[in-house]
């Protein structure tokens, strides 16, 4: 199951609401403001993965801030 449902659509809406389209910091703040439930789900899922981590196996999911950075950097097709 996806951590964030319709993440491409939400990412595009967050970017559209931003003043500075190149600011990762603004993207993170705006995403948390617009989608607090999704942010909570991202953090909760990461914490679950972290607790289930076996020694030296790494996490199945990136840190929540990195997860948002990945969304920010992903190219969205503008069909």
Backbone torsions as a table, in degrees:
resi	resn	phi	psi	omega
1	UNK	NA	137.7	-178.9
2	UNK	-68.8	144.3	178.6
3	UNK	-70.5	-45.8	178.2
4	UNK	-117.7	119.6	178.4
5	UNK	-76.7	137.0	179.6
6	UNK	55.5	46.2	-174.7
7	UNK	-66.1	-31.9	177.7
8	UNK	-64.9	-43.2	178.8
9	UNK	-64.3	-44.6	-179.7
10	UNK	-66.6	-39.8	177.8
11	UNK	-60.8	-43.7	179.4
12	UNK	-63.6	-40.2	179.5
13	UNK	-66.8	-38.9	177.9
14	UNK	-65.2	-45.6	179.6
15	UNK	-62.7	-35.7	178.7
16	UNK	-67.1	-29.5	-178.4
17	UNK	-84.8	-7.1	-177.0
18	UNK	-82.3	149.1	173.9
19	UNK	-80.9	-47.7	179.4
20	UNK	-106.0	101.3	-174.2
21	UNK	-66.3	-12.5	-177.9
22	UNK	-100.3	1.5	-174.1
23	UNK	-94.5	112.3	177.1
24	UNK	-64.8	-40.5	179.1
25	UNK	-60.0	-43.0	178.3
26	UNK	-66.8	-38.0	178.1
27	UNK	-60.9	-47.0	-179.6
28	UNK	-61.0	-46.4	-179.2
29	UNK	-64.1	-42.6	-178.4
30	UNK	-68.2	-40.0	177.9
31	UNK	-61.3	-46.9	-179.9
32	UNK	-62.4	-35.9	179.3
33	UNK	-71.1	-44.8	-175.4
34	UNK	-79.5	-31.2	-174.9
35	UNK	-132.6	64.1	-178.2
36	UNK	-62.3	-33.2	179.0
37	UNK	-67.3	-38.9	177.0
38	UNK	-67.4	-39.8	178.1
39	UNK	-61.5	-44.2	177.9
40	UNK	-60.3	-42.0	-180.0
41	UNK	-64.8	-38.6	177.7
42	UNK	-62.5	-48.3	-179.0
43	UNK	-64.5	-44.9	-179.0
44	UNK	-62.6	-43.1	179.8
45	UNK	-65.0	-41.6	177.8
46	UNK	-61.9	-43.7	179.7
47	UNK	-62.6	-37.5	176.9
48	UNK	-62.7	-44.5	179.5
49	UNK	-64.6	-38.8	-178.3
50	UNK	-65.2	-41.7	-179.7
51	UNK	-67.8	-32.6	-179.2
52	UNK	-86.8	4.5	-176.5
53	UNK	-68.4	130.5	171.4
54	UNK	-85.7	152.4	-177.5
55	UNK	-55.5	129.5	177.3
56	UNK	62.1	21.7	178.6
57	UNK	-98.9	-17.4	-177.8
58	UNK	79.4	175.9	-178.4
59	UNK	-101.4	149.1	177.5
60	UNK	-77.7	-12.4	-176.4
61	UNK	-133.7	141.8	178.0
62	UNK	-70.0	164.1	175.6
63	UNK	-54.8	146.7	-177.9
64	UNK	-52.6	-39.9	178.2
65	UNK	-66.0	-37.3	177.5
66	UNK	-69.3	-34.9	177.4
67	UNK	-59.3	-44.7	177.8
68	UNK	-67.9	-37.7	177.8
69	UNK	-62.5	-38.6	177.7
70	UNK	-64.5	-40.2	176.3
71	UNK	-62.6	-43.6	-178.6
72	UNK	-61.5	-41.6	-175.2
73	UNK	-83.2	-14.6	-178.9
74	UNK	-70.2	133.3	176.8
75	UNK	-78.5	125.8	179.4
76	UNK	-99.0	129.2	178.8
77	UNK	-68.8	132.7	-178.5
78	UNK	-102.3	63.7	-177.8
79	UNK	-65.5	NA	NA
